[in-house]
Amino acid sequence: MPVFKTPFNGYSVKFSPFYESRLAVATSQNFGILGNGRLHVIDLSPTPGPTPITELVSFDTADGVYDVAWSESHDSLLVAAIADGSVKLYDLALPPSSNPLRSLHEHTREVHSADYNPTRRDSFLTASWDDTVKLWTVDRPASVRTFKEHAYCVYSAVWNPRHADIFASASGDCTLRVWDVREPGSTMIIPAHEFEILSCDWNKYDDCCIATASVDKSIKVWDVRSIRAPISVLNGHGYAVRKVKFSPHRQSLMMSCSYDMSVCLWDYMVEDALVGRYDHHSEFAVGIDMSVLVEGLLASTGWDELVYVWQHGTDPRAP
């Protein structure tokens, strides 16, 4: 299966929603603590050969790149979350000298995640260590709104896949919050874990179902209509769970990665929920994605400076 070597430590990997063989990779030097960053756009070769992955373009940044999100409306547009607090927009259709297309400086600390609205398609969210989430539209040079309720770093903010005004945010203050951009404050607060929550994601087939991933090594699945207890608790990672992602193809399938260096697949509706475990990374596994266009195609990246792309059920390291 294809493997791509990055000069810096991998932080995030995302499949293009337009081209089945294209991915974006966010990387940071020196484990993201201090140094430069680089955003890579890579293409998978359509035929087996000596170069299974080619780099289409890369963009250098003065600080680490922590996350990347593809536009849902323009096939060439990318949003990058940067460690210096900036949010940068890149357009692959423009020459390198014209990029970044825009650099938005409002967050006062590291920007940890970016998520593009899949239904409205003109707006995106950023979550930051300055304890806020910001809403942006592509055509405006300033944010539309800042959501400030969390008491600590916001690690993840994700749009609901069906409702264009609703999103959720996961924070180091141990809460998950659900927001409606039409409302003045959050509409729901779930004290989901007793330790920091590093990631959240909505189920793509059930708009009331959301998962949280925590430093407590667990993943919890919640029904927002009844939040007294999670509908499922997934244990199996040995250290903090860094990211969680629901399948775009199967309602009960989800993917996670952890500081235990593993990538896991889960079916939260069955008793033996762990349906796949991949131990191909040799450092923290911190970025994962599942292709919308090719069912079962997975990607991961980590601090071992490698990006893997593989079909579920196969060995990511197999040639």
C-alpha positions as CSV (number, residue, x, y, z in Angstrom):
1,M,0.0,0.0,0.0
2,P,1.2,3.6,-0.7
3,V,3.4,5.3,1.9
4,F,4.6,8.9,1.7
5,K,7.6,10.3,3.7
6,T,7.2,13.8,5.0
7,P,10.2,15.9,6.1
8,F,8.4,17.0,9.3
9,N,6.1,15.2,11.8
10,G,2.6,14.4,10.5
11,Y,-0.3,16.0,12.2
12,S,-3.4,15.6,10.0
13,V,-4.4,13.9,6.7
14,K,-7.6,14.5,4.7
15,F,-8.9,12.9,1.5
16,S,-10.2,15.3,-1.1
17,P,-14.0,15.3,-1.5
18,F,-13.6,15.8,-5.2
19,Y,-10.7,13.5,-6.4
20,E,-10.5,10.0,-5.0
21,S,-6.7,9.8,-5.3
22,R,-5.9,13.2,-3.8
23,L,-5.0,13.9,-0.1
24,A,-3.7,16.8,1.9
25,V,-1.2,16.4,4.8
26,A,-0.5,18.9,7.5
27,T,3.0,18.6,9.1
28,S,5.1,20.3,11.8
29,Q,8.8,20.4,12.6
30,N,10.1,19.2,15.9
31,F,6.8,17.5,16.9
32,G,5.0,20.8,16.6
33,I,6.7,22.4,19.6
34,L,8.9,24.9,17.7
35,G,9.8,25.3,14.1
36,N,8.4,25.4,10.6
37,G,5.5,23.6,9.0
38,R,4.6,22.3,5.6
39,L,1.3,21.5,3.9
40,H,1.5,18.7,1.3
41,V,-0.9,17.8,-1.4
42,I,-0.3,14.3,-2.7
43,D,-1.8,12.1,-5.4
44,L,-2.0,8.3,-5.4
45,S,-0.8,6.6,-8.6
46,P,-3.7,4.9,-10.5
47,T,-1.5,2.0,-11.3
48,P,1.0,0.0,-9.2
49,G,4.5,1.1,-9.8
50,P,7.8,2.4,-8.2
51,T,6.2,5.7,-7.2
52,P,2.8,4.9,-5.6
53,I,2.4,8.5,-4.4
54,T,3.5,11.8,-6.1
55,E,3.6,15.2,-4.5
56,L,1.4,17.7,-6.4
57,V,2.5,20.7,-4.5
58,S,3.7,21.8,-1.0
59,F,3.5,25.0,0.9
60,D,5.9,26.1,3.6
61,T,4.8,27.9,6.7
62,A,6.8,29.7,9.4
63,D,5.0,27.7,12.1
64,G,3.7,24.2,12.3
65,V,0.5,23.1,10.5
66,Y,-1.8,21.3,12.9
67,D,-4.8,20.6,10.7
68,V,-6.1,21.0,7.2
69,A,-9.6,20.9,5.7
70,W,-10.7,20.7,2.0
71,S,-13.3,23.1,0.8
72,E,-16.6,21.4,0.0
73,S,-17.4,23.9,-2.8
74,H,-14.0,24.5,-4.6
75,D,-11.9,21.5,-5.5
76,S,-8.7,23.5,-5.3
77,L,-9.2,25.3,-2.0
78,L,-7.7,24.3,1.4
79,V,-7.9,25.7,4.9
80,A,-4.9,25.2,7.2
81,A,-4.8,25.6,11.0
82,I,-1.4,27.1,12.0
83,A,0.5,27.0,15.3
84,D,1.1,30.8,15.3
85,G,-2.7,31.4,15.7
86,S,-3.3,32.1,12.0
87,V,-5.7,30.4,9.6
88,K,-4.4,30.2,6.0
89,L,-6.4,29.6,2.8
90,Y,-4.6,28.0,-0.2
91,D,-5.8,27.7,-3.8
92,L,-4.1,24.9,-5.8
93,A,-5.3,26.6,-9.0
94,L,-3.1,29.6,-8.3
95,P,0.7,29.7,-8.7
96,P,2.8,29.2,-5.5
97,S,3.6,32.9,-5.4
98,S,-0.1,33.8,-5.0
99,N,-0.4,31.5,-1.9
100,P,-1.5,31.6,0.7
101,L,-4.6,33.2,-0.8
102,R,-5.5,34.7,2.6
103,S,-3.9,34.6,6.1
104,L,-6.4,35.3,8.9
105,H,-4.9,36.4,12.2
106,E,-7.5,36.5,15.0
107,H,-6.8,33.5,17.3
108,T,-4.3,34.4,20.0
109,R,-2.9,30.9,20.4
110,E,-2.4,27.8,18.3
111,V,-5.2,26.8,15.9
112,H,-5.7,23.1,16.4
113,S,-8.5,22.2,14.0
114,A,-10.4,23.3,10.9
115,D,-13.7,21.9,9.6
116,Y,-15.5,23.0,6.4
117,N,-19.3,23.1,6.5
118,P,-20.5,20.1,4.4
119,T,-24.0,21.4,3.8
120,R,-23.7,25.2,3.5
121,R,-20.3,24.8,1.8
122,D,-19.3,28.5,2.1
123,S,-18.1,28.5,5.8
124,F,-15.7,26.8,8.1
125,L,-14.8,26.5,11.8
126,T,-11.5,26.8,13.6
127,A,-10.8,25.7,17.1
128,S,-7.9,27.1,19.1
129,W,-5.9,26.8,22.3
130,D,-7.2,30.3,23.1
131,D,-10.3,28.5,24.3
132,T,-12.5,29.7,21.4
133,V,-14.1,28.5,18.2
134,K,-14.4,30.9,15.3
135,L,-16.8,30.8,12.3
136,W,-15.5,32.1,9.0
137,T,-16.8,32.5,5.4
138,V,-14.4,32.2,2.5
139,D,-15.2,35.7,1.1
140,R,-14.8,37.7,4.4
141,P,-11.4,38.8,5.8
142,A,-12.7,38.7,9.4
143,S,-14.5,36.0,11.3
144,V,-18.2,36.0,11.4
145,R,-18.5,35.1,15.0
146,T,-16.4,33.9,18.0
147,F,-17.8,31.2,20.4
148,K,-16.3,31.6,23.8
149,E,-17.5,29.4,26.6
150,H,-14.9,26.7,27.0
151,A,-12.6,27.1,30.0
152,Y,-9.6,25.6,28.3
153,C,-8.1,24.7,24.9
154,V,-10.6,23.7,22.2
155,Y,-9.1,20.9,20.3
156,S,-11.8,20.1,17.8
157,A,-14.9,21.8,16.3
158,V,-17.0,19.8,13.8
159,W,-20.1,20.6,11.8
160,N,-23.2,18.4,12.0
161,P,-23.4,16.6,8.7
162,R,-27.1,17.4,8.2
163,H,-27.9,20.6,10.0
164,A,-26.0,23.6,8.5
165,D,-26.1,25.7,11.7
166,I,-25.1,23.1,14.2
167,F,-21.7,22.1,15.4
168,A,-20.0,20.5,18.3
169,S,-16.7,21.4,20.1
170,A,-14.4,19.2,22.3
171,S,-12.2,20.8,24.9
172,G,-9.6,20.3,27.5
173,D,-12.1,21.5,30.0
174,C,-13.6,17.9,29.8
175,T,-16.8,19.0,28.1
176,L,-18.4,18.6,24.7
177,R,-20.6,21.5,23.7
178,V,-23.2,21.6,21.0
179,W,-23.9,25.0,19.4
180,D,-26.4,26.5,17.0
181,V,-24.9,29.5,15.2
182,R,-28.4,31.2,15.4
183,E,-28.3,31.0,19.2
184,P,-26.3,33.3,21.6
185,G,-24.7,30.5,23.5
186,S,-24.2,26.8,23.4
187,T,-27.4,24.7,23.4
188,M,-25.9,21.7,25.2
189,I,-23.0,20.9,27.5
190,I,-22.0,17.3,28.0
191,P,-19.4,16.5,30.7
192,A,-18.3,13.6,28.5
193,H,-15.1,12.6,30.2
194,E,-13.2,13.2,33.4
195,F,-10.0,14.0,31.4
196,E,-9.3,16.3,28.4
197,I,-11.4,15.6,25.3
198,L,-9.1,15.7,22.2
199,S,-11.6,15.0,19.4
200,C,-15.2,14.7,18.5
201,D,-17.1,13.6,15.3
202,W,-20.8,13.4,14.3
203,N,-22.3,10.2,12.9
204,K,-22.9,10.6,9.2
205,Y,-26.2,8.7,9.3
206,D,-27.6,9.7,12.6
207,D,-27.5,13.5,13.2
208,C,-28.1,13.0,17.0
209,C,-25.2,10.7,17.4
210,I,-21.7,12.0,18.3
211,A,-18.4,10.5,19.5
212,T,-15.8,11.9,21.9
213,A,-12.2,10.8,22.3
214,S,-10.2,11.5,25.4
215,V,-7.0,11.4,27.3
216,D,-8.7,8.8,29.5
217,K,-7.9,6.3,26.6
218,S,-11.6,5.8,25.8
219,I,-14.1,6.7,23.0
220,K,-17.7,7.4,24.0
221,V,-20.7,7.5,21.7
222,W,-23.5,9.8,22.7
223,D,-27.1,10.4,21.7
224,V,-27.7,14.1,22.2
225,R,-31.4,13.5,23.0
226,S,-30.4,11.6,26.1
227,I,-27.0,12.6,27.6
228,R,-27.2,11.1,31.0
229,A,-25.0,8.2,29.9
230,P,-23.2,7.3,26.7
231,I,-24.8,4.7,24.4
232,S,-21.4,3.0,24.0
233,V,-17.9,3.2,25.6
234,L,-15.0,1.8,23.5
235,N,-11.9,0.8,25.4
236,G,-8.8,-0.7,23.7
237,H,-6.3,2.1,23.3
238,G,-3.4,2.1,25.7
239,Y,-2.9,5.9,25.8
240,A,-4.8,9.1,25.0
241,V,-7.1,8.9,21.9
242,R,-6.1,11.7,19.6
243,K,-8.7,11.6,16.9
244,V,-12.0,9.8,16.2
245,K,-13.8,9.7,12.9
246,F,-17.1,8.2,11.8
247,S,-17.3,6.2,8.5
248,P,-19.0,8.0,5.6
249,H,-20.3,4.7,4.3
250,R,-21.3,2.6,7.4
251,Q,-23.4,4.0,10.2
252,S,-21.8,2.1,13.1
253,L,-18.2,2.1,11.9
254,M,-15.6,4.5,13.2
255,M,-11.8,5.0,13.2
256,S,-9.5,6.3,15.9
257,C,-5.8,6.9,16.4
258,S,-3.8,7.2,19.6
259,Y,-0.6,8.0,21.4
260,D,-0.2,4.3,21.7
261,M,0.8,4.5,18.0
262,S,-2.2,2.4,16.8
263,V,-5.0,3.1,14.5
264,C,-8.3,1.2,15.4
265,L,-11.6,0.5,13.7
266,W,-14.7,0.0,15.7
267,D,-18.3,-1.0,15.3
268,Y,-19.9,0.6,18.3
269,M,-23.2,-1.3,17.8
270,V,-21.7,-4.8,18.5
271,E,-20.4,-6.3,21.7
272,D,-16.9,-6.9,20.4
273,A,-16.6,-3.4,19.1
274,L,-12.9,-3.5,18.0
275,V,-13.0,-4.8,14.5
276,G,-9.5,-3.8,13.3
277,R,-6.2,-2.7,14.8
278,Y,-3.3,-1.4,12.8
279,D,0.2,-1.0,14.4
280,H,2.1,0.4,11.4
281,H,3.2,3.7,13.0
282,S,6.4,3.8,15.1
283,E,5.5,7.1,16.8
284,F,2.3,8.8,18.0
285,A,-0.5,8.3,15.4
286,V,-2.2,11.7,15.3
287,G,-4.0,12.0,12.0
288,I,-6.7,9.8,10.3
289,D,-9.3,9.9,7.6
290,M,-11.7,7.7,5.7
291,S,-12.3,8.4,2.0
292,V,-15.8,9.5,1.1
293,L,-15.3,8.5,-2.6
294,V,-13.7,5.0,-2.1
295,E,-15.4,2.9,0.5
296,G,-12.9,1.3,2.9
297,L,-9.9,3.4,1.8
298,L,-8.1,4.7,5.0
299,A,-5.3,7.1,5.6
300,S,-3.2,7.9,8.7
301,T,-0.2,10.0,9.6
302,G,2.0,10.4,12.7
303,W,5.1,11.7,14.3
304,D,7.1,9.1,12.5
305,E,6.9,11.4,9.4
306,L,4.9,8.9,7.4
307,V,1.6,9.0,5.6
308,Y,-0.1,5.6,5.0
309,V,-3.0,5.0,2.6
310,W,-4.6,1.5,2.6
311,Q,-7.7,-0.5,2.1
312,H,-9.4,-1.7,5.3
313,G,-8.4,-5.3,5.9
314,T,-5.0,-5.1,4.2
315,D,-1.6,-4.4,5.8
316,P,-0.8,-0.7,5.5
317,R,2.9,-1.6,5.2
318,A,2.5,-4.2,2.4
319,P,4.1,-3.1,-0.8
